[in-house]
Amino acid sequence: SPQEPCTLMDISVGGLRLLFERGLPEETFGAGAPVKGKIQSSEPGFVLNFEGKVVWNRRAALVGEAATMIGVTFLDYTDLPETLLHLIDDFGQAD
């Protein structure tokens, strides 16, 4: 199975949204396709391994270049690291 580096754009307990900095073949990352991966951060430090399936796949433009955004739903409940939940709280909620 192909490995593709990507950027985590959004995450919740139900799934995540990933941005790939190139066009991806629809047959590889189309709706229903299985996906597994690892999200790593050095500051704050955590690693999250996840498994899920693609719910949607959209072409996107990134600085004029072809890019692909996919929505992934987790196969089952994924326990998100505490440090990641704090990041979501910090960035995702306005007072």
N, C-alpha and C positions, 0 to 999 in steps of 0.2 A: 504494500500500500504506500502511496506517495506521502512524503513528509513536506510540509509547507510552512515556513515561518510566517507569522501573522501578528497583528496587534489586537489586543483585547479592547473592545470599544465599550462594552456594557456587560454586567453580570448580575444575576439574581439567583435565588435558590432554585428557580425553575430552569435556568439555562443561561446562554450567553450569546453575544454578538461579536463576530470576528471580522477584521478587515485584512484582506490579502492584497499586497501591493502589485498585483498583476491579475490579468483575466484568468479565471480558472475554468477548466472544461466542465460543462454542465453535467456530463455523465459521471464525473468523479465526485462533484459536490452538489448534485441536484437534491431536491426534496426527497427525504427518506433515506439518503445515503448515511451509512454509519460513520461516525467521527470519534476519534479519541485523541487526546493530547495532554499537554502539560503547560501550565501557566507558572512562570517563575518571576520572582521579583527579588532584587537584592536589598531594596530600601523602601518599605520594610521587608524583611526577609520571609518568604514563604514559597512553598511549591504546592500546586494543586493539580493532581491528575484527574482527568475527567473523561467520561464516555457518554456519547449521546447520538442524536441523529439530526440531520439537517432538516429544518422546517421551511426555510426559504433561502433563496439565493438571488442576489441582485447585482447587476453591474453598477460600478460606481466610478467616478472620475477622481483621481488623486493627483493634483498638480498637473492636470492635462494627460496623465497616463491612465491606461486601463487598470481598474482595480475591481475586486469582488468583495462584497459584504455578504456574510451568511449568518443566519439565525440558527442556533442549535438548542434543542431541548435535551436536558439530561435524561438518561435512561431511567434512573431512579433518583431518590433524594440524594443530593451531593452535599456533604458537610463542608461548608465553606470555612476556610481558615479565619480565625478571629481577626487577624491583622487585615485581611481582605475586607471583612465586614466593616471594620472601622474606616477603611478607605472609601467604601461605598457610602457610608453615613456622612463622611466629611464632604465628598464631592456631590452627592446626589440629593442633598436636602438643604433647602434655603430656609433660614429662620425669618 
